[in-house]
Amino acid sequence: MRKLGVAVIGTGQWGKNHARVYKELPSTELVAICDVNAERAQAIAEQHGVKAYSDSTKMFKDKSIEAVNVCTWSTILFKEAQKALNAGKHVLVEKPMATTPQQARKLVQIAEENGLHLTVGFLMRFIPGLQQIRQSVMDKEIGELVCATAKRVSQWPERIGDVGVVKDTAIHDIDVMNYLYGEQPTSVYATMGSMRIKKFEDYAQMMLTYKDGRTAFIESNWLTPYKTRTLTVTGSEAIVRLDYITQDLSIEQKTETVQPRTTFKEPLKAELQHFVDCIVEKKKPLVTGEDGVKALEVATAAIASSAKKKAIQLKN
Ligand SMILES: NC(=O)c1ccc[n+]([C@@H]2O[C@H](COP(=O)([O-])OP(=O)(O)OC[C@H]3O[C@@H](n4cnc5c(N)ncnc54)[C@H](O)[C@@H]3O)[C@@H](O)[C@H]2O)c1
């Protein structure tokens, strides 16, 4: 079996998992890792027996590296993803993909012009229960989709100092809502504020309105002492609940509640395997670069809505 040569840029809390998973997948050859923290780069590289770099420009010269995962601080993602694409590498860029939707769109454009794969780290899509929910929405097993509510709350992960809770955390739920409704909202209304972290918002409530007035509500914060990550989808015939942490799914119908059994899968492993399969088999990824642009547009509109204290209309 041909192994795809891969590398990871940014091997902090999350990127080190990307490196570990690539080492575990039979279809990939982890060639190198890169982190501006040279000591960290060296330690992770030694752990996996691969080359360490602290400057990605040098690493990109290695032609055996075909795909790169960009897992740097959120405000550096665009710069490194752009460099990787310009060096001819396929790219998985972590969320929020870029700082502005314009930058995110630029990544999509460079990838398209160069025939490269570009995907965004929307990990929730790789949780089997979410796939089941999306299927039951599409097949109308829950009747008509009425509304969806997501809650993603926990304490502030202190290492995150360059974006607020909307672009870091709620963006997962924005993407999930767009995925369930199959489109971008037509308007966004949000309220948010900073209670503990002065530089960025650390709590946000947002309402997304889709075509025909159907809505999604997202609550996220970095103020809650325990971690909750849930999704409730209300249909005219049933209510579906997913706990992203346990991956438990339950479907409440008129007469009974069923709890379908799903095999627990490490979402990151499924995500990276899918990325590699898409490159090798030249398939469209489950999460496109365009999906990343749209989620970032909604996140940016939510921040503007809160500042202006009014709903922001979005072009679909
Ligand atoms: N999809 C998910 O579920 C998920 C989960 C966690 C984090 N993330 C995303 O992953 C990214 C990293 O998060 P984290 O928690 O690992 O942060 P972190 O601060 O622990 O790690 C970031 C690493 O990037 C390195 N870095 C910064 N600029 C660099 C550059 N130009 N070149 C090479 N290395 C560079 C830093 O030295 C650091 O080691 C963020 O964008 C975050 O949003 C996604």
The ligand as an ORCA input file, in Angstrom:
! r2SCAN-3c Opt
* xyz 0 1
  N     -10.800     20.697     15.797
  C     -10.706     20.617     17.085
  O     -11.485     19.941     17.734
  C      -9.601     21.370     17.792
  C      -9.290     21.073     19.131
  C      -8.280     21.795     19.731
  C      -7.603     22.799     19.027
  N      -7.941     23.052     17.735
  C      -7.240     24.103     16.963
  O      -5.875     23.711     16.820
  C      -5.026     24.854     16.868
  C      -3.968     24.652     17.951
  O      -4.586     24.574     19.209
  P      -3.773     24.046     20.484
  O      -4.758     23.904     21.541
  O      -2.920     22.896     20.109
  O      -2.827     25.311     20.781
  P      -1.378     25.288     21.450
  O      -1.107     26.705     21.857
  O      -1.302     24.208     22.480
  O      -0.414     24.874     20.254
  C      -0.135     25.691     19.159
  C       1.284     25.369     18.711
  O       1.559     26.053     17.494
  C       2.927     26.483     17.528
  N       3.089     27.507     16.513
  C       2.601     28.778     16.495
  N       2.942     29.412     15.350
  C       3.655     28.527     14.607
  C       4.276     28.573     13.325
  N       4.213     29.669     12.546
  N       4.923     27.463     12.884
  C       4.993     26.350     13.646
  N       4.442     26.249     14.880
  C       3.764     27.314     15.347
  C       3.121     26.926     18.969
  O       4.492     26.984     19.325
  C       2.362     25.838     19.721
  O       3.189     24.740     20.044
  C      -5.934     26.060     17.099
  O      -6.194     26.690     15.876
  C      -7.231     25.448     17.640
  O      -8.374     26.194     17.287
  C      -8.908     22.347     17.105
*
